């Protein structure tokens, strides 16, 4: 099980990442360390869990897989943007690009999460 946080200062977010463990081990870890029950049974290879209190967002994957992680990061970014009232649209009616904020946020989380993932894979 690989556990880390990535602090993002613009929107003041710090999602928790729990990678490379099965759903049962993941939910037991959250119960033990945060006293939060995660009741849904998950047969997926990854997900983003949204909570009503800290750690707020958790990115979970069952393996150390770049594609799954990137997929879940997209979900993380859309949820952060929704929380902060940042719309994700291709073009505003005035012609401005409406998805630039989400693209930068995705790039930030991708760059940092993949660095950590690569470190774990080298060990």
C-alpha positions in Angstrom: 0.0 0.0 0.0 1.4 3.4 -1.1 0.0 6.4 0.8 0.8 10.1 0.2 -0.9 13.5 -0.1 -0.4 16.2 -2.7 -0.9 19.7 -1.5 -2.3 22.2 -4.0 -2.2 25.8 -2.8 -4.3 27.7 -5.4 -7.6 26.0 -4.4 -6.2 24.9 -1.0 -6.7 21.2 -1.6 -4.7 18.2 -0.3 -6.2 14.9 -1.6 -5.0 11.7 0.0 -3.7 9.0 -2.4 -3.9 5.4 -1.4 -2.6 3.1 -4.2 -1.7 -0.5 -4.6 -4.1 -2.2 -2.2 -7.4 -4.0 -2.4 -10.7 -2.3 -1.4 -11.0 -4.1 1.9 -7.5 -3.1 3.0 -8.2 0.5 1.8 -11.5 0.8 3.7 -9.9 -0.7 6.9 -7.1 1.9 6.7 -9.6 4.8 6.4 -11.6 3.4 9.4 -8.5 3.0 11.5 -6.8 6.3 10.7 -9.7 8.6 10.1 -12.6 6.8 11.9 -14.6 7.0 8.7 -16.7 4.1 7.4 -16.6 3.6 3.7 -19.5 1.3 3.1 -19.7 1.0 -0.6 -18.4 -2.3 -2.0 -16.1 -1.5 -4.9 -15.1 -4.0 -7.6 -13.4 -1.3 -9.7 -9.7 -0.8 -10.2 -9.8 2.8 -8.9 -12.0 5.6 -7.7 -12.2 9.0 -6.1 -14.0 9.0 -2.8 -15.6 12.2 -1.6 -16.1 12.6 2.2 -17.9 15.1 4.3 -14.8 15.8 6.4 -11.0 15.6 6.2 -9.4 14.1 4.2 -12.3 15.2 1.9 -11.0 13.5 -1.3 -9.2 10.2 -1.5 -7.8 8.7 -4.7 -7.6 4.9 -4.5 -6.3 2.4 -7.0 -5.8 -1.3 -6.5 -2.5 -1.4 -8.4 0.4 1.0 -9.3 -1.0 1.7 -12.7 -0.4 5.0 -14.5 -3.5 4.8 -16.7 -5.8 4.1 -13.8 -4.2 6.9 -11.7 -4.6 9.4 -14.6 -8.2 8.4 -15.1 -8.9 9.0 -11.4 -7.1 12.3 -11.4 -9.5 13.5 -14.1 -12.4 12.8 -11.7 -10.5 14.5 -8.9 -10.0 17.6 -11.0 -13.7 17.8 -12.0 -14.8 17.5 -8.4 -12.4 20.2 -7.2 -13.6 22.5 -9.9 -17.2 21.8 -9.1 -16.5 22.5 -5.4 -14.8 25.8 -6.2 -17.4 26.9 -8.7 -15.1 26.7 -11.7 -17.0 25.6 -14.8 -15.4 23.2 -17.2 -16.6 24.1 -20.7 -14.7 24.2 -24.0 -15.5 27.8 -24.9 -17.4 30.5 -23.1 -19.9 32.4 -25.2 -17.5 35.4 -25.2 -14.9 33.2 -26.9 -12.6 32.6 -23.9 -11.3 29.2 -23.1 -13.3 27.7 -20.3 -11.3 24.6 -19.5 -7.9 26.1 -19.0 -8.1 26.0 -15.1 -9.0 22.3 -15.1 -6.2 21.6 -17.6 -3.6 23.2 -15.4 -5.0 21.5 -12.3 -4.9 18.1 -14.0 -1.3 18.8 -15.2 -0.3 19.7 -11.6 -1.8 16.6 -10.0 -0.5 14.4 -12.8 3.0 15.6 -12.6 3.2 15.2 -8.9 1.4 11.9 -8.6 3.3 10.3 -11.4 6.6 11.4 -9.8 5.6 9.6 -6.6 4.3 6.6 -8.5 7.6 6.3 -10.4 9.5 6.5 -7.1 7.4 3.6 -5.7 7.9 1.5 -8.8 11.7 2.0 -8.6 11.8 0.6 -5.1 
